[in-house]
Amino acid sequence: MAVGTDPARVDAVDKVTGLALYPADRIPSNALHAVVVFTNQPHARLVSIDLTKTVASAGVVTVVTAADVPVNEYGLTLFDQPVFIGLDDTERSSVPCDVSRWEADHLVVVVAESLNEARRASELIDTEWEPLPMASDIASAKTDEVLVHPGSSTNTYHTLQIRKGDTTQGMAAADVMIEGTYELPHQEHAYLQVEAATAWIDEQDRVTVETSGQWVHEDREQIAHALDVDEEEVRVRYAAIGGAFGGKEDMSLQIVMAVTAHKLSVLGINRPVHCGWSREESIVGHHKRHRATVTARLGATSEGLITAVEADVWLDAGAYNYTSNKVLGNLHLSVAGAYNVPNARIESRAVYTHSVPGGAFRGFGGPQGAFVAESQMNKLANKLGMDPMELRHRNALTDLSDGITQSGLPEGVGVTRVIDACVERVPPSQDLPKHPPFAPIASLPAQTDQLRQGRGYAVGMKNVGFSFGFPEACEADVVFHGDVDDERPSGVELFHSAAEVGQGVHTALTQMVADAVGLDFECVEGSFSDTSTGGDSGSASASRLTFMAGNSVLGAVEEAEKAWADGARPAAGHFRYKPPMTEALDPETGEGQPNFCYGYMAQAVELTVDVGTGHIRVDRVVSVHDVGRAIHPQMLRGQIEGAIAQAHGYTLSEQLVVENGRIQNPRLSQYLIPGIGDVPGHVDCVILEAADPLGPWGARGVSEMPYITYAPAVTAALHDATGVWINKFPLTPSVVLDHLISTDP
């Protein structure tokens, strides 16, 4: 049996020896080089553009502009963004294209014989801009005094609400009330491999783009829309992908490079063209985790039973939607937590601003919502003098709960399971262990009289798969090989478009095929992430790929077995798996079934804080997860540890500075992701396997779950150590020290 074992990853040797080729490595010897020129204008109208000097510059082959795009618009869920800013008429786009709304809107692509020549030529572009007034943050945008997009009366373009029970009565029945306003920050994805792509016209006259992303078929759809061609006239394939975390779910180079290859072909130039961003271009040029502001109220009885929840959510979408409408939905659901809430009033709004767009990022709205919900619960436990996990257990959702959307929950609710397992390993009544002292400055001794220790908890749940009625499916193809007299195949080929973004999905799929067929792991060969060889897998996001792809593999194997039994050699099987339908929420009440599956998690965090400097060291994390079934236990632990490390940066050190629509620290030397010496000293991964009724081999997704509960567990531990609640992060030393000083009696 391959499932449940730890074979070497199929990409391990190439990645550790340097043989793996990423998009930036795969530059054809005859390639032209492209530079994407940003507008550098958070809000301005293009008055004129003169490319005379650029076109005449040494080595320049062509310049690609808005005039070269048949349909100058794109967007994953809403066409609200131009491919290029230009002076052309707006008949080819649903959004006016002469106004830059983001500093990284694309102006032109300069193509030259060398990268240096392309960069030099790009500096010769002569433009005139008319500066326009700014709505650079939530506070200024929600007044609607300055509109980000014309043709609308408001910047608040997407709203959701929940009306459950009667919150007036619920609050009146409460003995205790907890209120707070929470500020959630941006976060940069900081993946190892920055954006790069090569494009050309292949031997079948398809516009072909080789890049890295999270969904080859969505990339193809967006390119085909902009080029106004059938999708079959476009091919997208991925080279090795050096991380994504949601940051490569939307478009960066895909469309502009396809348009560039198309223009070169029209000019009779049959050469590939390559573009690679610098780290600074990457940080400025792709979306971020959404910043948000949430004001919340929680009512409860003196016994700790929740009577009502109210919340007002404002999500900063930035200049364009990207996936903000979907992220808002997840945040909207998660501010109520994993608890029975009899009465609720939740208002959630996404608002356009002249700032960097918010988009997909590991957790997809869950970290923002969980920080609110779990902070409120931790404050409630403190006010009642109650064990924080007992409080959660009393209110935990079960299979019998109606849920915040009043439509019940998918079978297999695991909230109490993860709470019980967490309490078993880290009882709240247990004394804190004596962790070694630390010094914020390595060259100085620790000031032990300044050190305080604390412990905090958080619990949560996160959807697996797409939500709110968004079409969800996953395709797989397998081919059995062997002789006509063989009872069983001797080998299997798997064709699948799932994106390997570091999580190990290609290895997991190989395991599942081997297990389903009854062959050794080594007998399965895979071809992945190419629209010309695999069906639509859906995105590597929403903790969905193991669940969705595993079910597609099971169906494809079954189809191939039928063909094999009928004597076909080779025997092919194709299957398109579709899970139970989800529903958009009722616009008035918020009722509906938004998801078909959830993952569940609980965390305990122990930390030490130097109250003289505000420095925090996280000593231990116990992370409990109900995963249904561990397909590859070692990779699963890697996902848990990696998510905690990334959440650690979000919570403690990563501070993206955005002022007047411009990112002020677009370098990793200025944006502090945690290093090996900064991450928690010990992470204990606790894996529970209560099979999901719908999951392949019972598996649920897990890669986002450890991230979601980390920040509120840390702030609870900080309160345990100092008596101070902090409603925002990152918890940099200055922020912590300011709060300690302001509350010092």
Secondary structure as the mmCIF struct_conf table of DSSP 4:
data_model
#
loop_
_struct_conf.conf_type_id
_struct_conf.id
_struct_conf.beg_label_comp_id
_struct_conf.beg_label_asym_id
_struct_conf.beg_label_seq_id
_struct_conf.end_label_comp_id
_struct_conf.end_label_asym_id
_struct_conf.end_label_seq_id
TURN_TY1_P TURN_TY1_P1 VAL A 3 GLY A 4
BEND BEND1 THR A 5 THR A 5
HELX_LH_PP_P HELX_LH_PP_P1 PRO A 7 ARG A 9
TURN_TY1_P TURN_TY1_P2 VAL A 10 ASP A 11
HELX_RH_AL_P HELX_RH_AL_P1 ALA A 12 THR A 17
TURN_TY1_P TURN_TY1_P3 GLY A 18 GLY A 18
TURN_TY1_P TURN_TY1_P4 PRO A 23 ASP A 25
TURN_TY1_P TURN_TY1_P5 SER A 29 ASN A 30
STRN STRN1 LEU A 32 PHE A 38
BEND BEND2 PRO A 42 HIS A 43
STRN STRN2 ALA A 44 ASP A 50
HELX_RH_AL_P HELX_RH_AL_P2 THR A 52 ALA A 56
BEND BEND3 SER A 57 SER A 57
TURN_TY1_P TURN_TY1_P6 ALA A 58 GLY A 59
STRN STRN3 VAL A 60 VAL A 64
HELX_RH_3T_P HELX_RH_3T_P1 ALA A 66 ASP A 68
BEND BEND4 PRO A 70 VAL A 71
STRN STRN4 TYR A 74 TYR A 74
BEND BEND5 LEU A 76 LEU A 78
STRN STRN5 GLN A 81 GLN A 81
BEND BEND6 VAL A 83 PHE A 84
BEND BEND7 LEU A 87 ASP A 88
HELX_RH_3T_P HELX_RH_3T_P2 THR A 90 ARG A 92
BEND BEND8 SER A 94 VAL A 95
BEND BEND9 CYS A 97 ASP A 98
STRN STRN6 VAL A 99 SER A 100
BEND BEND10 TRP A 102 TRP A 102
TURN_TY1_P TURN_TY1_P7 GLU A 103 ALA A 104
STRN STRN7 HIS A 106 ALA A 112
BEND BEND11 GLU A 113 SER A 114
HELX_RH_AL_P HELX_RH_AL_P3 LEU A 115 SER A 122
TURN_TY1_P TURN_TY1_P8 GLU A 123 LEU A 124
STRN STRN8 ASP A 126 PRO A 131
BEND BEND12 ASP A 137 ASP A 137
HELX_RH_AL_P HELX_RH_AL_P4 ILE A 138 ALA A 141
TURN_TY1_P TURN_TY1_P9 LYS A 142 ASP A 144
BEND BEND13 GLU A 145 VAL A 146
BEND BEND14 VAL A 148 HIS A 149
TURN_TY1_P TURN_TY1_P10 PRO A 150 GLY A 151
BEND BEND15 SER A 153 SER A 153
BEND BEND16 ASN A 155 ASN A 155
STRN STRN9 THR A 156 LYS A 164
BEND BEND17 GLY A 165 GLY A 165
HELX_RH_AL_P HELX_RH_AL_P5 THR A 167 ALA A 172
TURN_TY1_P TURN_TY1_P11 ALA A 173 ALA A 173
BEND BEND18 ASP A 175 ASP A 175
STRN STRN10 VAL A 176 LEU A 184
STRN STRN11 GLN A 187 GLN A 187
BEND BEND19 LEU A 192 GLN A 193
HELX_LH_PP_P HELX_LH_PP_P2 VAL A 194 GLU A 195
STRN STRN12 ALA A 196 ILE A 201
TURN_TY1_P TURN_TY1_P12 GLU A 203 GLN A 204
BEND BEND20 ASP A 205 ASP A 205
STRN STRN13 VAL A 207 THR A 211
BEND BEND21 GLN A 214 GLN A 214
HELX_RH_AL_P HELX_RH_AL_P6 VAL A 216 LEU A 227
TURN_TY1_P TURN_TY1_P13 ASP A 228 ASP A 228
BEND BEND22 VAL A 229 VAL A 229
HELX_RH_3T_P HELX_RH_3T_P3 GLU A 231 GLU A 233
STRN STRN14 VAL A 234 TYR A 238
TURN_TY1_P TURN_TY1_P14 PHE A 245 LYS A 248
BEND BEND23 GLU A 249 ASP A 250
BEND BEND24 SER A 252 LEU A 253
HELX_RH_AL_P HELX_RH_AL_P7 GLN A 254 VAL A 266
TURN_TY1_P TURN_TY1_P15 LEU A 267 GLY A 268
STRN STRN15 VAL A 273 GLY A 276
HELX_RH_AL_P HELX_RH_AL_P8 ARG A 279 GLY A 285
BEND BEND25 HIS A 286 HIS A 286
STRN STRN16 LYS A 288 ARG A 289
HELX_LH_PP_P HELX_LH_PP_P3 HIS A 290 ARG A 291
STRN STRN17 ALA A 292 ALA A 300
TURN_TY1_P TURN_TY1_P16 SER A 302 GLU A 303
STRN STRN18 ILE A 306 GLY A 318
BEND BEND26 ALA A 319 TYR A 320
TURN_TY1_P TURN_TY1_P17 TYR A 322 THR A 323
HELX_RH_AL_P HELX_RH_AL_P9 SER A 324 SER A 334
TURN_TY1_P TURN_TY1_P18 VAL A 335 ALA A 336
BEND BEND27 ALA A 338 ALA A 338
STRN STRN19 TYR A 339 TYR A 339
BEND BEND28 PRO A 342 ASN A 343
STRN STRN20 ALA A 344 TYR A 352
BEND BEND29 HIS A 354 SER A 355
HELX_LH_PP_P HELX_LH_PP_P4 VAL A 356 PRO A 357
STRN STRN21 GLY A 358 GLY A 358
TURN_TY1_P TURN_TY1_P19 ARG A 362 GLY A 365
HELX_RH_AL_P HELX_RH_AL_P10 GLY A 366 LEU A 384
TURN_TY1_P TURN_TY1_P20 GLY A 385 GLY A 385
HELX_RH_AL_P HELX_RH_AL_P11 PRO A 388 ASN A 395
STRN STRN22 ALA A 396 ALA A 396
TURN_TY1_P TURN_TY1_P21 ASP A 399 LEU A 400
TURN_TY1_P TURN_TY1_P22 GLY A 403 GLN A 406
BEND BEND30 SER A 407 SER A 407
BEND BEND31 GLU A 411 GLU A 411
HELX_RH_AL_P HELX_RH_AL_P12 VAL A 415 ARG A 425
BEND BEND32 VAL A 426 VAL A 426
TURN_TY1_P TURN_TY1_P23 PRO A 428 SER A 429
BEND BEND33 GLN A 430 GLN A 430
HELX_LH_PP_P HELX_LH_PP_P5 ASP A 431 PRO A 433
HELX_LH_PP_P HELX_LH_PP_P6 HIS A 435 PRO A 437
BEND BEND34 PRO A 440 ILE A 441
TURN_TY1_P TURN_TY1_P24 ALA A 442 SER A 443
BEND BEND35 LEU A 444 LEU A 444
HELX_RH_3T_P HELX_RH_3T_P4 THR A 448 GLN A 450
STRN STRN23 LEU A 451 ASN A 463
BEND BEND36 GLY A 465 GLY A 465
TURN_TY1_P TURN_TY1_P25 PHE A 468 GLY A 469
STRN STRN24 CYS A 474 HIS A 481
TURN_TY1_P TURN_TY1_P26 VAL A 484 ASP A 485
BEND BEND37 GLU A 487 ARG A 488
BEND BEND38 SER A 490 SER A 490
STRN STRN25 GLY A 491 HIS A 496
BEND BEND39 VAL A 501 GLN A 503
HELX_RH_AL_P HELX_RH_AL_P13 VAL A 505 VAL A 517
TURN_TY1_P TURN_TY1_P27 GLY A 518 GLY A 518
HELX_RH_3T_P HELX_RH_3T_P5 PHE A 521 CYS A 523
STRN STRN26 VAL A 524 PHE A 528
BEND BEND40 SER A 529 SER A 529
STRN STRN27 ASP A 530 ASP A 530
TURN_TY1_P TURN_TY1_P28 THR A 531 THR A 533
BEND BEND41 GLY A 534 GLY A 534
BEND BEND42 ALA A 540 ALA A 540
TURN_TY1_P TURN_TY1_P29 ALA A 542 SER A 543
HELX_RH_AL_P HELX_RH_AL_P14 LEU A 545 ALA A 565
TURN_TY1_P TURN_TY1_P30 ASP A 566 GLY A 567
BEND BEND43 ARG A 569 PRO A 570
STRN STRN28 ALA A 571 TYR A 577
HELX_LH_PP_P HELX_LH_PP_P7 ALA A 584 ASP A 586
TURN_TY1_P TURN_TY1_P31 PRO A 587 THR A 589
BEND BEND44 GLY A 592 GLY A 592
BEND BEND45 PHE A 596 PHE A 596
STRN STRN29 TYR A 598 ASP A 610
TURN_TY1_P TURN_TY1_P32 VAL A 611 THR A 613
STRN STRN30 ILE A 616 ASP A 626
BEND BEND46 GLY A 628 ARG A 629
BEND BEND47 ILE A 631 HIS A 632
HELX_RH_AL_P HELX_RH_AL_P15 PRO A 633 LEU A 652
TURN_TY1_P TURN_TY1_P33 SER A 653 SER A 653
STRN STRN31 VAL A 658 GLU A 659
TURN_TY1_P TURN_TY1_P34 ASN A 660 GLY A 661
STRN STRN32 ARG A 662 ILE A 663
BEND BEND48 GLN A 664 GLN A 664
BEND BEND49 ARG A 667 ARG A 667
TURN_TY1_P TURN_TY1_P35 LEU A 668 GLN A 670
BEND BEND50 TYR A 671 TYR A 671
TURN_TY1_P TURN_TY1_P36 ILE A 676 ASP A 678
BEND BEND51 VAL A 679 VAL A 679
BEND BEND52 GLY A 681 GLY A 681
STRN STRN33 HIS A 682 LEU A 688
BEND BEND53 PRO A 693 GLY A 695
HELX_RH_3T_P HELX_RH_3T_P6 PRO A 696 GLY A 698
TURN_TY1_P TURN_TY1_P37 SER A 703 GLU A 704
HELX_RH_AL_P HELX_RH_AL_P16 MET A 705 ILE A 708
TURN_TY1_P TURN_TY1_P38 THR A 709 THR A 709
HELX_RH_AL_P HELX_RH_AL_P17 TYR A 710 THR A 722
BEND BEND54 GLY A 723 GLY A 723
STRN STRN34 LYS A 728 LYS A 728
HELX_RH_AL_P HELX_RH_AL_P18 PRO A 733 SER A 742
TURN_TY1_P TURN_TY1_P39 THR A 743 THR A 743
#
